[in-house]
């Protein structure tokens, strides 16, 4: 199949990567797994064995008129441990390579069908000013976008630094969440070929 290149000729790409059938269940599973893997899972609370406190019995068992107590580190006491304390955990979900590639092909194909994938010949900015970068993006008709380029241009990196809705990445660093998240995905011809080879 062919994809139109902005201000250039058309480029031939693989139908297996850019014209695949959309598999919603696989995409959902991979996106969910990617988000879960980004969670730190470092939350921790102290149980009655973790808090600092004496192990001595606060008062004798009988004769005081008070409820019996064996420790001051119990959850009913001020400064005591938490009953069902949170512990550090790993939220990682296993996704095999075949499933991940299938999901990425589905996402890339859907971007093409929805006309959200914009192919350009190369990134060419006269200077590193934000105004110049903004004008270049406006010329492409994009505002909220991810730019994928093989060789990250210094002018682009500096010019887009102050634009909150623009992300710049390399082909090897793309992920399913970012591709789904951004309204438009701008990719250079060289980067597109690398992506095609990676998910063919």
N, C-alpha and C positions, 0 to 999 in steps of 0.2 A: 504494500500500500504506500501511498504518498502523503506527506505532510507539507503544508505550505510554510515556507520560511519568510518571515517579515523582511521586506526589502531585499529579496533574494529568490533563487529558484527553488523548486520543490525538492524534497529529500525523500529518498526511498527508505522505508523502515519495515521491520518485520511485523506481519499481521498477528503472529503468535503473542507478541508483547503489547502491541498498540491497538489490536482489534479483537482482544479476547472477550469471552462472555463474562458478564459481571456476576461474581459469586458473592452474594451479600453475607452469607453465614461465615465464610472463610475470612472475608475482610473484617467483619465484626470481631471475630475471634483474635485475629492478629493485632488489630488496633487496641483491643482490650488488654491483650498480653503486653503490648508495648507500653501502654500507660501504667499497667501494674508494675512492670519492671523499673519504671522511673520513681516509684515510691521508695522512700528511704527506709521505712520500717524500723526507725530507731526509738520509738516511743517506749518508755520504761517507767514503771511505778514500783514502789517498794512493798513487799509483802511483810507479814509480821516477823519473818526471820531476817529481813534485810534492815529494818529500822534499828536505830540505836536505843537501847533500853535494858534495864536490869531483868534478869531471868528469875529474880527472887519473887516469892509470893507477896503481893502487896499487903495483905493482912491474913490473919488466921482463918481457917475454913469456917469455923462455927463461933457463935457467941457475940458477934459484933452487930448483928441486926442488918448487916448489909449483904448484898448478893455476893456469893462466892466468886473469887477471882484468882486466876493463877499467873497472870502476866500483865504487864502494862503495855505490851507491844501489840495487843489485840486490836482489831478494827473498830471496836466500840469505844476505844479510848482516844482522847485528843493526842495527836502525835503518833498514833499507832499505824500499823500497816494497812494496806488496801486489801479488801476481801478477795476480789478477783483482779489482781494487778495485771496491767498490760506489760507484755514482755517484747523485746526486740524480735522481729520476725522477717522472713524473706517472702516477698509477694511475687517473686518471679514465677511466670507460667511458661511451661515448655512449649515451644513452637518449632516443629521440624522444618528443615530447609525447603522441602518441596511445598509445604503449605505456605510458607512465607513468600516464595517466588510466585505462587499462584495468586496470592493476595495482591502483591505488587503489580502483577500483570493486569489484574482486574481494575485496580485503581488507576493505573496509567491509561488503560483503554477507556475508562469512564471519563477521564479528564479530556481525552481527545473527542469523545462523543458529545460532551457538554461544552466543547470549545473553550476549555479552561487552560489548555496547554498551548503556550505561545513559543514557537521556535524562532530564534534569531541567529543570524550568521555569527556575530561576535558582540562583545560588550565594548563600546567605544565612547568614552566620555572625555571631553576636552580638558576638564580639570576635576578637582576633588570637592568642589562646592556642592552643598546640599541642594541648592537651587538648580544647578545643572542636572543633578541626578533626578530630581523631581520632574524636571521638564522632559528628560529622556523617558521616564516611566509614563508620563502623560502622553507622550508621542506614541507609546506602545498601547495606550489605552488601559493601563493597569494602575492600581492604587494599593490594594492589599494583596501583596504577592511574595512568592518565594522565588529567588533567582538562583538557578543552578548553572555553574560555570566551571569548566575544567581548570583553567588558570584564573584564579581570583584577581581581578584588576584592582590595583591600589586605589585608583580614583573612585571606583565603585564602592570599595570597602569604606573609604572615608566619607564619601558623599552620602551613602545610605545609613551611616552611623546614627544620625539624628532622626531617621524616619522610623517611627515605632511599628509600622505595619509592613515592614519590608525585612525579609531574612535572606541571607546569602549563604550558600553552601556548595559543596563539591558533590559530584555524582556518587562517590562512595559513602557519603554521609547522609544521603536522603533516607527518610523513614516514612512509614505509612501514615502516621498521625499528622505530620506536617503537610504531606500531599493532600490529605483530606481537608485539613484545616484552612489552608489559604484559598482565596477566591480564584487567583490565577497563579500558574506556575510558568515562569519564564526560563527557558533552557536554551543554551547555545548548541549549535550543530555537533561540535566535538563532544560535549557532555551527553547529548542524546545518544550518540553512538556507543559511549561507554555504558550507559544505562541499558541500552538494547543488548549489548554483549553480556551484561551481568544477569539479566533475567530471561534470556532466550532459552 
